[in-house]
Amino acid sequence: MEVIEKIIIYKRPDKFRLYPLGDLHLGAIHCDESLIEEKVAEIRTDSKALWLGMGDYGDCITSADLKRWDARILAPWLLDDMDTKLPVWMRGNVDNIGPATLDRVDRIFSPIWNKCLGLIEGNHDDGIRKYNHYNFIKELLKRANAKFKVPYAGVQCLVNLKFQRENSAEHHDILIHARHGEGSARTSGARALAVLRMSQSFPTASINLMGHLHGQESPDIPQRMGLVKGRLKAFDSIATMTGAWLLAYKQDAPPSYLERYGSPPSKMGCPRIIIEPDKGKITLEKTAKSVTL
């Protein structure tokens, strides 16, 4: 369990936007890289944007993972890197999946490393370590920290955002509880229940985030009650799955492992959470963009 603290100076009307980015699965042909790059551009140009890495940045499946390995679903840039300086038999990255995927993830995230609150480790990131002795998350953190300070967020973390109003002693803390997630829930109700259960682990968290299951279910969380300066006050919190960037079903392509196992379609993209520190207000916005199969 990791704990991260971030101090943010704000002015009274400021609104901050939090993006939980995870389950990208770069390296699989079913990954919608153009959609990811659109979101990265949105974050880069937003001066009040923050993002938290939710894990599974690369697909990172190799032939050592016999259950899920299928060379036919590798992204084109893994099959042929078109480096004409190399002899033909040395081109491509099928024998270099970990480092090649790392390069791709770093290239895409480079414009927004400065806005990253931390990187959670996903099961795919850990899988390549177990099967191939390649510590993907360690190497990704090295790349990120060569540019900006990006914390390791474990498989689960608490992120305390400490908003301090400019030229004032006023401050507001927003606690985020996030984990990559686990399980294989196939119905919307089961995914909603998974994130609801997770939210009960740290009831003081205002924002609860869970990835892994590729949905954006957001169950209602009962209000918390407490005392503020001797007065009874109700506190709202939100909980949501954080979506994905991997199409479970893609026409004119080999079936993904999700399709083979009968998993539901992914909810593409990620939610956006609006934080208004001066009002103590948090608003959840879900993805509303359609994608082409």
Buried (B, 14 or more C-beta within 10 A) or exposed (E): EBEBEBEBEBEEEBBBBBBBBBBBBBBBBBBBBEBBEEBBEBBBEBEBBBBBBBBBBBBBBBEEBEEBBBEEBBBEBBBEBEEEEEEEEEBBBBEEBBEBBBBBBBEBBBBBBEBBBBBBBBBBBBBBBEBBEBBBBEBBBEBBEEEEEBBBBBBBBBBBBBBBBEEEEEEBEBBBBBBBBBEEBBEBEBBBBBBBEBBEEBEEBBBBBBBBBBBBBBBEBEEBEEEEEEEEEEBEBBBBBBBBBBBBBBEEBBBBBBBEEEBBBBBBBBBBBBBBBBEBEBEBEBBEEEBEE
